[in-house]
């Protein structure tokens, strides 16, 4: 079967998705029990507990299906020590005042707040292929920012 989408994940990303899937599978029976109990209360049109449980169960079922597909079609990013930024690289960059550390990951694992930049994001895309000492210019709503690559290592 042809892959429906290109999914690249680190080993950590795969493990996180597996944990999320297990958590949702474990949570599903409890939500189903709440749904059945709320349904037995009668009039469903004004039963907030029923609607909340129904919506939560729908989300859990959707997310379990999505996780199953992500895990089925994911390619694990092989992180080799390299002097060039690529998927799986942990990159330290500086804007001249502050240093930032990011792991370059695929779009399904990206979480900038946790230091994981997508290779398709503006900064991630500009960093791919760069070496220590090279700079990148990134256009932001506040103007152009220049980042200098100060370190590269393989993801753990």
N, CA, C and O atoms as a GROMACS GRO file, in nm:
protein
  624
    1UNK      N    1   0.083  -0.118   0.000
    1UNK     CA    2   0.000   0.000   0.000
    1UNK      C    3   0.088   0.125   0.000
    1UNK      O    4   0.185   0.133   0.075
    2UNK      N    5   0.054   0.219  -0.083
    2UNK     CA    6   0.128   0.344  -0.091
    2UNK      C    7   0.101   0.428   0.033
    2UNK      O    8  -0.012   0.434   0.081
    3UNK      N    9   0.205   0.494   0.083
    3UNK     CA   10   0.189   0.580   0.199
    3UNK      C   11   0.102   0.700   0.163
    3UNK      O   12   0.124   0.764   0.060
    4UNK      N   13   0.002   0.730   0.247
    4UNK     CA   14  -0.086   0.843   0.218
    4UNK      C   15  -0.017   0.978   0.239
    4UNK      O   16  -0.056   1.078   0.178
    5UNK      N   17   0.087   0.981   0.325
    5UNK     CA   18   0.158   1.105   0.353
    5UNK      C   19   0.297   1.068   0.404
    5UNK      O   20   0.317   0.960   0.461
    6UNK      N   21   0.392   1.158   0.383
    6UNK     CA   22   0.529   1.135   0.428
    6UNK      C   23   0.538   1.168   0.576
    6UNK      O   24   0.525   1.284   0.615
    7UNK      N   25   0.560   1.067   0.659
    7UNK     CA   26   0.564   1.085   0.804
    7UNK      C   27   0.703   1.048   0.853
    7UNK      O   28   0.747   0.934   0.840
    8UNK      N   29   0.771   1.146   0.910
    8UNK     CA   30   0.905   1.123   0.965
    8UNK      C   31   0.901   1.154   1.114
    8UNK      O   32   0.862   1.264   1.155
    9UNK      N   33   0.943   1.056   1.196
    9UNK     CA   34   0.942   1.072   1.340
    9UNK      C   35   1.074   1.024   1.400
    9UNK      O   36   1.137   0.932   1.347
   10UNK      N   37   1.115   1.086   1.510
   10UNK     CA   38   1.231   1.038   1.584
   10UNK      C   39   1.187   0.916   1.666
   10UNK      O   40   1.067   0.889   1.678
   11UNK      N   41   1.283   0.844   1.721
   11UNK     CA   42   1.249   0.731   1.808
   11UNK      C   43   1.168   0.780   1.927
   11UNK      O   44   1.074   0.714   1.970
   12UNK      N   45   1.204   0.895   1.981
   12UNK     CA   46   1.130   0.954   2.093
   12UNK      C   47   0.986   0.985   2.050
   12UNK      O   48   0.893   0.962   2.127
   13UNK      N   49   0.969   1.037   1.930
   13UNK     CA   50   0.836   1.068   1.880
   13UNK      C   51   0.749   0.944   1.866
   13UNK      O   52   0.631   0.946   1.901
   14UNK      N   53   0.808   0.836   1.817
   14UNK     CA   54   0.737   0.708   1.805
   14UNK      C   55   0.692   0.660   1.943
   14UNK      O   56   0.577   0.620   1.961
   15UNK      N   57   0.783   0.666   2.041
   15UNK     CA   58   0.750   0.621   2.176
   15UNK      C   59   0.639   0.707   2.237
   15UNK      O   60   0.550   0.656   2.305
   16UNK      N   61   0.644   0.839   2.214
   16UNK     CA   62   0.540   0.928   2.266
   16UNK      C   63   0.404   0.896   2.206
   16UNK      O   64   0.303   0.897   2.276
   17UNK      N   65   0.400   0.867   2.076
   17UNK     CA   66   0.273   0.832   2.012
   17UNK      C   67   0.219   0.699   2.065
   17UNK      O   68   0.099   0.684   2.084
   18UNK      N   69   0.308   0.603   2.088
   18UNK     CA   70   0.266   0.474   2.144
   18UNK      C   71   0.208   0.491   2.284
   18UNK      O   72   0.107   0.429   2.318
   19UNK      N   73   0.272   0.576   2.365
   19UNK     CA   74   0.221   0.602   2.501
   19UNK      C   75   0.084   0.670   2.495
   19UNK      O   76  -0.006   0.634   2.570
   20UNK      N   77   0.070   0.767   2.405
   20UNK     CA   78  -0.059   0.835   2.391
   20UNK      C   79  -0.167   0.736   2.348
   20UNK      O   80  -0.279   0.740   2.399
   21UNK      N   81  -0.134   0.648   2.255
   21UNK     CA   82  -0.230   0.549   2.207
   21UNK      C   83  -0.273   0.457   2.322
   21UNK      O   84  -0.392   0.429   2.338
   22UNK      N   85  -0.178   0.410   2.402
   22UNK     CA   86  -0.210   0.323   2.516
   22UNK      C   87  -0.298   0.396   2.617
   22UNK      O   88  -0.393   0.338   2.670
   23UNK      N   89  -0.267   0.523   2.643
   23UNK     CA   90  -0.347   0.602   2.738
   23UNK      C   91  -0.491   0.615   2.690
   23UNK      O   92  -0.584   0.599   2.768
   24UNK      N   93  -0.508   0.645   2.561
   24UNK     CA   94  -0.643   0.660   2.507
   24UNK      C   95  -0.719   0.527   2.508
   24UNK      O   96  -0.838   0.525   2.538
   25UNK      N   97  -0.652   0.419   2.475
   25UNK     CA   98  -0.716   0.287   2.477
   25UNK      C   99  -0.760   0.253   2.619
   25UNK      O  100  -0.868   0.197   2.639
   26UNK      N  101  -0.676   0.286   2.718
   26UNK     CA  102  -0.711   0.260   2.859
   26UNK      C  103  -0.825   0.349   2.906
   26UNK      O  104  -0.906   0.307   2.990
   27UNK      N  105  -0.834   0.471   2.854
   27UNK     CA  106  -0.936   0.568   2.896
   27UNK      C  107  -1.072   0.542   2.832
   27UNK      O  108  -1.175   0.578   2.889
   28UNK      N  109  -1.073   0.478   2.716
   28UNK     CA  110  -1.196   0.459   2.638
   28UNK      C  111  -1.307   0.387   2.717
   28UNK      O  112  -1.421   0.434   2.714
   29UNK      N  113  -1.281   0.276   2.787
   29UNK     CA  114  -1.390   0.207   2.859
   29UNK      C  115  -1.457   0.296   2.964
   29UNK      O  116  -1.579   0.290   2.983
   30UNK      N  117  -1.379   0.379   3.033
   30UNK     CA  118  -1.435   0.469   3.135
   30UNK      C  119  -1.528   0.571   3.071
   30UNK      O  120  -1.635   0.600   3.125
   31UNK      N  121  -1.490   0.625   2.956
   31UNK     CA  122  -1.574   0.723   2.886
   31UNK      C  123  -1.700   0.655   2.834
   31UNK      O  124  -1.809   0.712   2.839
   32UNK      N  125  -1.685   0.534   2.783
   32UNK     CA  126  -1.800   0.458   2.734
   32UNK      C  127  -1.899   0.430   2.849
   32UNK      O  128  -2.020   0.437   2.829
   33UNK      N  129  -1.848   0.398   2.966
   33UNK     CA  130  -1.933   0.375   3.082
   33UNK      C  131  -2.009   0.502   3.120
   33UNK      O  132  -2.128   0.497   3.151
   34UNK      N  133  -1.940   0.617   3.117
   34UNK     CA  134  -2.008   0.745   3.145
   34UNK      C  135  -2.116   0.774   3.042
   34UNK      O  136  -2.223   0.824   3.076
   35UNK      N  137  -2.088   0.741   2.915
   35UNK     CA  138  -2.185   0.764   2.808
   35UNK      C  139  -2.311   0.680   2.830
   35UNK      O  140  -2.423   0.731   2.819
   36UNK      N  141  -2.293   0.554   2.861
   36UNK     CA  142  -2.407   0.464   2.884
   36UNK      C  143  -2.487   0.511   3.005
   36UNK      O  144  -2.610   0.513   3.001
   37UNK      N  145  -2.419   0.548   3.113
   37UNK     CA  146  -2.488   0.594   3.233
   37UNK      C  147  -2.567   0.722   3.205
   37UNK      O  148  -2.680   0.737   3.252
   38UNK      N  149  -2.509   0.813   3.130
   38UNK     CA  150  -2.578   0.939   3.096
   38UNK      C  151  -2.697   0.913   3.005
   38UNK      O  152  -2.800   0.979   3.017
   39UNK      N  153  -2.682   0.818   2.913
   39UNK     CA  154  -2.792   0.786   2.821
   39UNK      C  155  -2.912   0.728   2.895
   39UNK      O  156  -3.026   0.749   2.856
   40UNK      N  157  -2.886   0.654   3.002
   40UNK     CA  158  -2.993   0.592   3.080
   40UNK      C  159  -3.071   0.692   3.163
   40UNK      O  160  -3.174   0.656   3.221
   41UNK      N  161  -3.025   0.816   3.170
   41UNK     CA  162  -3.094   0.919   3.249
   41UNK      C  163  -3.216   0.976   3.177
   41UNK      O  164  -3.290   1.055   3.235
   42UNK      N  165  -3.236   0.938   3.054
   42UNK     CA  166  -3.357   0.982   2.985
   42UNK      C  167  -3.331   1.085   2.877
   42UNK      O  168  -3.246   1.063   2.790
   43UNK      N  169  -3.403   1.196   2.882
   43UNK     CA  170  -3.402   1.300   2.779
   43UNK      C  171  -3.259   1.341   2.740
   43UNK      O  172  -3.188   1.404   2.818
   44UNK      N  173  -3.218   1.303   2.619
   44UNK     CA  174  -3.082   1.330   2.574
   44UNK      C  175  -3.064   1.472   2.523
   44UNK      O  176  -2.950   1.521   2.516
   45UNK      N  177  -3.172   1.541   2.488
   45UNK     CA  178  -3.159   1.674   2.430
   45UNK      C  179  -3.103   1.776   2.529
   45UNK      O  180  -3.039   1.873   2.488
   46UNK      N  181  -3.125   1.755   2.659
   46UNK     CA  182  -3.076   1.848   2.759
   46UNK      C  183  -2.979   1.781   2.856
   46UNK      O  184  -2.962   1.826   2.969
   47UNK      N  185  -2.917   1.674   2.812
   47UNK     CA  186  -2.828   1.597   2.898
   47UNK      C  187  -2.683   1.632   2.864
   47UNK      O  188  -2.623   1.572   2.774
   48UNK      N  189  -2.627   1.729   2.937
   48UNK     CA  190  -2.490   1.776   2.909
   48UNK      C  191  -2.387   1.665   2.929
   48UNK      O  192  -2.290   1.656   2.854
   49UNK      N  193  -2.408   1.580   3.030
   49UNK     CA  194  -2.314   1.469   3.055
   49UNK      C  195  -2.308   1.373   2.939
   49UNK      O  196  -2.202   1.323   2.903
   50UNK      N  197  -2.424   1.347   2.880
   50UNK     CA  198  -2.430   1.258   2.764
   50UNK      C  199  -2.354   1.318   2.646
   50UNK      O  200  -2.272   1.251   2.583
   51UNK      N  201  -2.380   1.446   2.617
   51UNK     CA  202  -2.315   1.511   2.503
   51UNK      C  203  -2.164   1.523   2.523
   51UNK      O  204  -2.087   1.506   2.429
   52UNK      N  205  -2.122   1.552   2.645
   52UNK     CA  206  -1.979   1.562   2.674
   52UNK      C  207  -1.910   1.428   2.656
   52UNK      O  208  -1.804   1.420   2.595
   53UNK      N  209  -1.971   1.322   2.708
   53UNK     CA  210  -1.913   1.187   2.696
   53UNK      C  211  -1.912   1.142   2.550
   53UNK      O  212  -1.817   1.079   2.505
   54UNK      N  213  -2.019   1.174   2.478
   54UNK     CA  214  -2.027   1.138   2.336
   54UNK      C  215  -1.916   1.208   2.257
   54UNK      O  216  -1.850   1.146   2.173
   55UNK      N  217  -1.895   1.337   2.283
   55UNK     CA  218  -1.790   1.412   2.214
   55UNK      C  219  -1.651   1.360   2.250
   55UNK      O  220  -1.564   1.349   2.164
   56UNK      N  221  -1.631   1.329   2.378
   56UNK     CA  222  -1.501   1.277   2.421
   56UNK      C  223  -1.473   1.141   2.359
   56UNK      O  224  -1.360   1.114   2.316
   57UNK      N  225  -1.574   1.055   2.353
   57UNK     CA  226  -1.557   0.924   2.291
   57UNK      C  227  -1.526   0.937   2.142
   57UNK      O  228  -1.442   0.865   2.089
   58UNK      N  229  -1.592   1.030   2.076
   58UNK     CA  230  -1.565   1.052   1.933
   58UNK      C  231  -1.421   1.099   1.913
   58UNK      O  232  -1.353   1.053   1.821
   59UNK      N  233  -1.374   1.189   1.999
   59UNK     CA  234  -1.236   1.236   1.989
   59UNK      C  235  -1.138   1.122   2.013
   59UNK      O  236  -1.043   1.105   1.937
   60UNK      N  237  -1.161   1.042   2.118
   60UNK     CA  238  -1.072   0.930   2.149
   60UNK      C  239  -1.066   0.833   2.032
   60UNK      O  240  -0.957   0.790   1.993
   61UNK      N  241  -1.181   0.797   1.975
   61UNK     CA  242  -1.182   0.704   1.863
   61UNK      C  243  -1.110   0.761   1.742
   61UNK      O  244  -1.035   0.690   1.675
   62UNK      N  245  -1.131   0.890   1.714
   62UNK     CA  246  -1.063   0.955   1.601
   62UNK      C  247  -0.912   0.955   1.622
   62UNK      O  248  -0.836   0.921   1.532
   63UNK      N  249  -0.869   0.994   1.744
   63UNK     CA  250  -0.726   1.005   1.771
   63UNK      C  251  -0.659   0.868   1.769
   63UNK      O  252  -0.546   0.856   1.722
   64UNK      N  253  -0.725   0.764   1.819
   64UNK     CA  254  -0.668   0.629   1.814
   64UNK      C  255  -0.646   0.587   1.670
   64UNK      O  256  -0.542   0.530   1.636
   65UNK      N  257  -0.746   0.614   1.582
   65UNK     CA  258  -0.730   0.581   1.440
   65UNK      C  259  -0.614   0.659   1.378
   65UNK      O  260  -0.535   0.604   1.302
   66UNK      N  261  -0.604   0.789   1.411
   66UNK     CA  262  -0.495   0.871   1.358
   66UNK      C  263  -0.360   0.819   1.404
   66UNK      O  264  -0.266   0.809   1.325
   67UNK      N  265  -0.348   0.786   1.532
   67UNK     CA  266  -0.221   0.736   1.586
   67UNK      C  267  -0.184   0.603   1.520
   67UNK      O  268  -0.067   0.579   1.491
   68UNK      N  269  -0.283   0.519   1.498
   68UNK     CA  270  -0.257   0.390   1.433
   68UNK      C  271  -0.198   0.412   1.294
   68UNK      O  272  -0.102   0.344   1.255
   69UNK      N  273  -0.254   0.506   1.219
   69UNK     CA  274  -0.201   0.536   1.086
   69UNK      C  275  -0.063   0.599   1.092
   69UNK      O  276   0.026   0.563   1.014
   70UNK      N  277  -0.043   0.693   1.184
   70UNK     CA  278   0.088   0.756   1.198
   70UNK      C  279   0.195   0.652   1.228
   70UNK      O  280   0.302   0.651   1.167
   71UNK      N  281   0.165   0.563   1.323
   71UNK     CA  282   0.263   0.461   1.360
   71UNK      C  283   0.285   0.360   1.248
   71UNK      O  284   0.396   0.309   1.230
   72UNK      N  285   0.182   0.331   1.172
   72UNK     CA  286   0.193   0.233   1.063
   72UNK      C  287   0.282   0.286   0.950
   72UNK      O  288   0.362   0.211   0.894
   73UNK      N  289   0.267   0.412   0.918
   73UNK     CA  290   0.336   0.466   0.800
   73UNK      C  291   0.459   0.550   0.832
   73UNK      O  292   0.524   0.601   0.741
   74UNK      N  293   0.493   0.565   0.960
   74UNK     CA  294   0.606   0.650   0.997
   74UNK      C  295   0.739   0.589   0.958
   74UNK      O  296   0.761   0.468   0.969
   75UNK      N  297   0.828   0.676   0.913
   75UNK     CA  298   0.968   0.640   0.892
   75UNK      C  299   1.045   0.698   1.010
   75UNK      O  300   1.028   0.815   1.045
   76UNK      N  301   1.129   0.617   1.071
   76UNK     CA  302   1.209   0.665   1.184
   76UNK      C  303   1.328   0.742   1.130
   76UNK      O  304   1.400   0.696   1.042
   77UNK      N  305   1.346   0.862   1.184
   77UNK     CA  306   1.459   0.946   1.146
   77UNK      C  307   1.584   0.885   1.205
   77UNK      O  308   1.595   0.869   1.327
   78UNK      N  309   1.678   0.850   1.119
   78UNK     CA  310   1.806   0.800   1.166
   78UNK      C  311   1.894   0.919   1.198
   78UNK      O  312   1.923   1.001   1.110
   79UNK      N  313   1.937   0.928   1.322
   79UNK     CA  314   2.017   1.043   1.364
   79UNK      C  315   2.164   1.003   1.371
   79UNK      O  316   2.208   0.935   1.464
   80UNK      N  317   2.236   1.045   1.272
   80UNK     CA  318   2.380   1.021   1.269
   80UNK      C  319   2.451   1.150   1.304
   80UNK      O  320   2.407   1.259   1.266
   81UNK      N  321   2.562   1.138   1.375
   81UNK     CA  322   2.641   1.256   1.405
   81UNK      C  323   2.689   1.316   1.274
   81UNK      O  324   2.750   1.246   1.193
   82UNK      N  325   2.663   1.440   1.254
   82UNK     CA  326   2.699   1.505   1.130
   82UNK      C  327   2.734   1.650   1.158
   82UNK      O  328   2.694   1.707   1.259
   83UNK      N  329   2.810   1.707   1.068
   83UNK     CA  330   2.843   1.849   1.083
   83UNK      C  331   2.747   1.935   1.002
   83UNK      O  332   2.768   2.055   0.986
   84UNK      N  333   2.640   1.872   0.949
   84UNK     CA  334   2.540   1.943   0.870
   84UNK      C  335   2.403   1.923   0.935
   84UNK      O  336   2.368   1.812   0.976
   85UNK      N  337   2.325   2.029   0.944
   85UNK     CA  338   2.192   2.022   1.004
   85UNK      C  339   2.099   1.940   0.914
   85UNK      O  340   2.091   1.964   0.793
   86UNK      N  341   2.029   1.846   0.972
   86UNK     CA  342   1.931   1.766   0.900
   86UNK      C  343   1.824   1.719   0.997
   86UNK      O  344   1.826   1.757   1.114
   87UNK      N  345   1.732   1.636   0.950
   87UNK     CA  346   1.630   1.580   1.038
   87UNK      C  347   1.698   1.504   1.151
   87UNK      O  348   1.789   1.424   1.127
   88UNK      N  349   1.654   1.528   1.271
   88UNK     CA  350   1.712   1.461   1.387
   88UNK      C  351   1.828   1.534   1.449
   88UNK      O  352   1.879   1.490   1.553
   89UNK      N  353   1.873   1.643   1.390
   89UNK     CA  354   1.983   1.721   1.448
   89UNK      C  355   1.933   1.807   1.562
   89UNK      O  356   1.823   1.862   1.558
   90UNK      N  357   2.016   1.817   1.663
   90UNK     CA  358   1.993   1.914   1.771
   90UNK      C  359   2.084   2.031   1.739
   90UNK      O  360   2.207   2.018   1.736
   91UNK      N  361   2.023   2.147   1.715
   91UNK     CA  362   2.096   2.263   1.666
   91UNK      C  363   2.093   2.374   1.770
   91UNK      O  364   1.987   2.406   1.825
   92UNK      N  365   2.208   2.432   1.795
   92UNK     CA  366   2.214   2.552   1.878
   92UNK      C  367   2.236   2.670   1.786
   92UNK      O  368   2.329   2.672   1.705
   93UNK      N  369   2.148   2.770   1.799
   93UNK     CA  370   2.159   2.890   1.717
   93UNK      C  371   2.161   3.012   1.808
   93UNK      O  372   2.114   3.007   1.922
   94UNK      N  373   2.217   3.120   1.756
   94UNK     CA  374   2.227   3.243   1.833
   94UNK      C  375   2.183   3.360   1.747
   94UNK      O  376   2.213   3.366   1.627
   95UNK      N  377   2.111   3.455   1.810
   95UNK     CA  378   2.074   3.577   1.739
   95UNK      C  379   2.168   3.691   1.778
   95UNK      O  380   2.141   3.808   1.748
   96UNK      N  381   2.277   3.657   1.845
   96UNK     CA  382   2.374   3.757   1.889
   96UNK      C  383   2.354   3.794   2.036
   96UNK      O  384   2.448   3.838   2.102
   97UNK      N  385   2.234   3.776   2.087
   97UNK     CA  386   2.205   3.805   2.226
   97UNK      C  387   2.165   3.681   2.304
   97UNK      O  388   2.203   3.664   2.420
   98UNK      N  389   2.089   3.594   2.240
   98UNK     CA  390   2.036   3.474   2.305
   98UNK      C  391   2.071   3.350   2.225
   98UNK      O  392   2.080   3.353   2.102
   99UNK      N  393   2.090   3.239   2.296
   99UNK     CA  394   2.109   3.109   2.232
   99UNK      C  395   1.979   3.030   2.243
   99UNK      O  396   1.907   3.038   2.342
  100UNK      N  397   1.951   2.953   2.138
  100UNK     CA  398   1.832   2.869   2.132
  100UNK      C  399   1.876   2.730   2.089
  100UNK      O  400   1.963   2.716   2.003
  101UNK      N  401   1.815   2.628   2.148
  101UNK     CA  402   1.845   2.490   2.111
  101UNK      C  403   1.717   2.427   2.058
  101UNK      O  404   1.614   2.426   2.126
  102UNK      N  405   1.725   2.373   1.937
  102UNK     CA  406   1.609   2.310   1.874
  102UNK      C  407   1.649   2.175   1.816
  102UNK      O  408   1.762   2.155   1.771
  103UNK      N  409   1.555   2.082   1.819
  103UNK     CA  410   1.570   1.956   1.748
  103UNK      C  411   1.488   1.968   1.620
  103UNK      O  412   1.372   2.008   1.624
  104UNK      N  413   1.549   1.934   1.507
  104UNK     CA  414   1.480   1.941   1.379
  104UNK      C  415   1.406   1.808   1.359
  104UNK      O  416   1.468   1.702   1.354
  105UNK      N  417   1.274   1.816   1.348
  105UNK     CA  418   1.190   1.697   1.337
  105UNK      C  419   1.093   1.712   1.220
  105UNK      O  420   1.087   1.817   1.157
  106UNK      N  421   1.017   1.607   1.192
  106UNK     CA  422   0.913   1.612   1.090
  106UNK      C  423   0.792   1.689   1.141
  106UNK      O  424   0.782   1.717   1.261
  107UNK      N  425   0.702   1.724   1.052
  107UNK     CA  426   0.588   1.810   1.088
  107UNK      C  427   0.492   1.747   1.188
  107UNK      O  428   0.423   1.820   1.260
  108UNK      N  429   0.484   1.615   1.196
  108UNK     CA  430   0.392   1.550   1.288
  108UNK      C  431   0.443   1.549   1.431
  108UNK      O  432   0.368   1.520   1.524
  109UNK      N  433   0.570   1.580   1.450
  109UNK     CA  434   0.631   1.578   1.582
  109UNK      C  435   0.665   1.719   1.631
  109UNK      O  436   0.704   1.737   1.746
  110UNK      N  437   0.650   1.817   1.545
  110UNK     CA  438   0.690   1.954   1.577
  110UNK      C  439   0.615   2.008   1.697
  110UNK      O  440   0.495   1.987   1.713
  111UNK      N  441   0.689   2.078   1.782
  111UNK     CA  442   0.633   2.146   1.898
  111UNK      C  443   0.733   2.254   1.940
  111UNK      O  444   0.816   2.230   2.028
  112UNK      N  445   0.727   2.371   1.879
  112UNK     CA  446   0.826   2.476   1.906
  112UNK      C  447   0.838   2.512   2.054
  112UNK      O  448   0.947   2.544   2.100
  113UNK      N  449   0.729   2.507   2.129
  113UNK     CA  450   0.734   2.539   2.271
  113UNK      C  451   0.823   2.442   2.348
  113UNK      O  452   0.876   2.476   2.455
  114UNK      N  453   0.839   2.320   2.294
  114UNK     CA  454   0.925   2.220   2.357
  114UNK      C  455   1.056   2.200   2.281
  114UNK      O  456   1.123   2.099   2.298
  115UNK      N  457   1.092   2.298   2.197
  115UNK     CA  458   1.220   2.293   2.129
  115UNK      C  459   1.226   2.199   2.010
  115UNK      O  460   1.335   2.156   1.972
  116UNK      N  461   1.112   2.166   1.951
  116UNK     CA  462   1.110   2.077   1.834
  116UNK      C  463   1.056   2.154   1.714
  116UNK      O  464   0.937   2.186   1.707
  117UNK      N  465   1.145   2.185   1.621
  117UNK     CA  466   1.108   2.260   1.502
  117UNK      C  467   1.088   2.167   1.383
  117UNK      O  468   1.167   2.076   1.360
  118UNK      N  469   0.982   2.191   1.310
  118UNK     CA  470   0.957   2.115   1.188
  118UNK      C  471   1.058   2.155   1.081
  118UNK      O  472   1.100   2.270   1.072
  119UNK      N  473   1.096   2.057   1.001
  119UNK     CA  474   1.185   2.085   0.888
  119UNK      C  475   1.114   2.169   0.782
  119UNK      O  476   1.178   2.221   0.691
  120UNK      N  477   0.981   2.182   0.794
  120UNK     CA  478   0.904   2.262   0.700
  120UNK      C  479   0.874   2.402   0.753
  120UNK      O  480   0.819   2.485   0.681
  121UNK      N  481   0.909   2.429   0.879
  121UNK     CA  482   0.886   2.561   0.937
  121UNK      C  483   0.986   2.660   0.877
  121UNK      O  484   1.089   2.619   0.823
  122UNK      N  485   0.958   2.790   0.884
  122UNK     CA  486   1.051   2.888   0.826
  122UNK      C  487   1.194   2.875   0.880
  122UNK      O  488   1.289   2.874   0.801
  123UNK      N  489   1.210   2.865   1.011
  123UNK     CA  490   1.345   2.854   1.067
  123UNK      C  491   1.404   2.716   1.037
  123UNK      O  492   1.520   2.706   0.996
  124UNK      N  493   1.325   2.610   1.057
  124UNK     CA  494   1.374   2.475   1.031
  124UNK      C  495   1.418   2.457   0.887
  124UNK      O  496   1.523   2.397   0.861
  125UNK      N  497   1.340   2.507   0.794
  125UNK     CA  498   1.372   2.496   0.651
  125UNK      C  499   1.503   2.568   0.619
  125UNK      O  500   1.584   2.520   0.539
  126UNK      N  501   1.524   2.683   0.681
  126UNK     CA  502   1.646   2.760   0.656
  126UNK      C  503   1.769   2.694   0.717
  126UNK      O  504   1.880   2.710   0.666
  127UNK      N  505   1.750   2.619   0.827
  127UNK     CA  506   1.864   2.556   0.894
  127UNK      C  507   1.912   2.429   0.825
  127UNK      O  508   2.029   2.394   0.835
  128UNK      N  509   1.824   2.360   0.755
  128UNK     CA  510   1.862   2.235   0.689
  128UNK      C  511   1.979   2.260   0.595
  128UNK      O  512   1.977   2.351   0.512
  129UNK      N  513   2.082   2.177   0.611
  129UNK     CA  514   2.200   2.186   0.524
  129UNK      C  515   2.306   2.282   0.572
  129UNK      O  516   2.412   2.291   0.510
  130UNK      N  517   2.283   2.355   0.680
  130UNK     CA  518   2.381   2.452   0.731
  130UNK      C  519   2.483   2.383   0.820
  130UNK      O  520   2.458   2.276   0.876
  131UNK      N  521   2.600   2.447   0.832
  131UNK     CA  522   2.708   2.398   0.917
  131UNK      C  523   2.735   2.499   1.027
  131UNK      O  524   2.687   2.613   1.022
  132UNK      N  525   2.811   2.457   1.128
  132UNK     CA  526   2.848   2.547   1.237
  132UNK      C  527   2.922   2.667   1.177
  132UNK      O  528   3.011   2.652   1.094
  133UNK      N  529   2.882   2.785   1.222
  133UNK     CA  530   2.943   2.909   1.174
  133UNK      C  531   2.862   2.977   1.066
  133UNK      O  532   2.879   3.097   1.042
  134UNK      N  533   2.773   2.903   0.998
  134UNK     CA  534   2.691   2.963   0.894
  134UNK      C  535   2.571   3.035   0.956
  134UNK      O  536   2.528   3.002   1.067
  135UNK      N  537   2.520   3.132   0.883
  135UNK     CA  538   2.406   3.210   0.931
  135UNK      C  539   2.287   3.193   0.838
  135UNK      O  540   2.301   3.161   0.720
  136UNK      N  541   2.168   3.215   0.895
  136UNK     CA  542   2.045   3.213   0.817
  136UNK      C  543   1.966   3.340   0.848
  136UNK      O  544   1.969   3.390   0.960
  137UNK      N  545   1.896   3.391   0.747
  137UNK     CA  546   1.809   3.507   0.765
  137UNK      C  547   1.666   3.459   0.760
  137UNK      O  548   1.626   3.387   0.668
  138UNK      N  549   1.589   3.497   0.859
  138UNK     CA  550   1.450   3.456   0.868
  138UNK      C  551   1.363   3.580   0.877
  138UNK      O  552   1.384   3.666   0.963
  139UNK      N  553   1.265   3.590   0.788
  139UNK     CA  554   1.170   3.701   0.792
  139UNK      C  555   1.062   3.670   0.895
  139UNK      O  556   1.002   3.562   0.893
  140UNK      N  557   1.039   3.765   0.984
  140UNK     CA  558   0.936   3.751   1.086
  140UNK      C  559   0.845   3.874   1.078
  140UNK      O  560   0.880   3.972   1.012
  141UNK      N  561   0.732   3.870   1.145
  141UNK     CA  562   0.645   3.988   1.148
  141UNK      C  563   0.715   4.112   1.206
  141UNK      O  564   0.678   4.225   1.176
  142UNK      N  565   0.817   4.089   1.289
  142UNK     CA  566   0.892   4.200   1.350
  142UNK      C  567   1.016   4.238   1.270
  142UNK      O  568   1.099   4.316   1.316
  143UNK      N  569   1.029   4.181   1.151
  143UNK     CA  570   1.146   4.210   1.068
  143UNK      C  571   1.236   4.090   1.051
  143UNK      O  572   1.204   3.979   1.094
  144UNK      N  573   1.348   4.114   0.988
  144UNK     CA  574   1.443   4.007   0.958
  144UNK      C  575   1.530   3.976   1.080
  144UNK      O  576   1.582   4.067   1.145
  145UNK      N  577   1.547   3.848   1.109
  145UNK     CA  578   1.634   3.804   1.217
  145UNK      C  579   1.742   3.715   1.157
  145UNK      O  580   1.715   3.630   1.073
  146UNK      N  581   1.864   3.736   1.202
  146UNK     CA  582   1.977   3.654   1.156
  146UNK      C  583   2.019   3.563   1.271
  146UNK      O  584   2.050   3.609   1.381
  147UNK      N  585   2.020   3.433   1.243
  147UNK     CA  586   2.064   3.334   1.339
  147UNK      C  587   2.194   3.273   1.290
  147UNK      O  588   2.209   3.245   1.171
  148UNK      N  589   2.286   3.251   1.382
  148UNK     CA  590   2.412   3.185   1.349
  148UNK      C  591   2.411   3.047   1.414
  148UNK      O  592   2.379   3.034   1.532
  149UNK      N  593   2.447   2.946   1.336
  149UNK     CA  594   2.454   2.809   1.390
  149UNK      C  595   2.582   2.798   1.472
  149UNK      O  596   2.692   2.817   1.421
  150UNK      N  597   2.564   2.768   1.601
  150UNK     CA  598   2.681   2.758   1.690
  150UNK      C  599   2.710   2.616   1.737
  150UNK      O  600   2.814   2.591   1.797
  151UNK      N  601   2.618   2.524   1.709
  151UNK     CA  602   2.643   2.385   1.747
  151UNK      C  603   2.545   2.290   1.680
  151UNK      O  604   2.430   2.324   1.655
  152UNK      N  605   2.594   2.170   1.651
  152UNK     CA  606   2.511   2.065   1.590
  152UNK      C  607   2.550   1.933   1.656
  152UNK      O  608   2.668   1.902   1.670
  153UNK      N  609   2.450   1.857   1.696
  153UNK     CA  610   2.476   1.720   1.746
  153UNK      C  611   2.358   1.633   1.709
  153UNK      O  612   2.251   1.682   1.672
  154UNK      N  613   2.379   1.503   1.718
  154UNK     CA  614   2.273   1.408   1.687
  154UNK      C  615   2.174   1.404   1.801
  154UNK      O  616   2.210   1.422   1.918
  155UNK      N  617   2.048   1.381   1.768
  155UNK     CA  618   1.942   1.366   1.867
  155UNK      C  619   1.969   1.240   1.949
  155UNK      O  620   2.017   1.140   1.895
  156UNK      N  621   1.938   1.245   2.078
  156UNK     CA  622   1.959   1.127   2.164
  156UNK      C  623   1.870   1.013   2.126
  156UNK      O  624   1.875   0.907   2.189
   0.00000   0.00000   0.00000
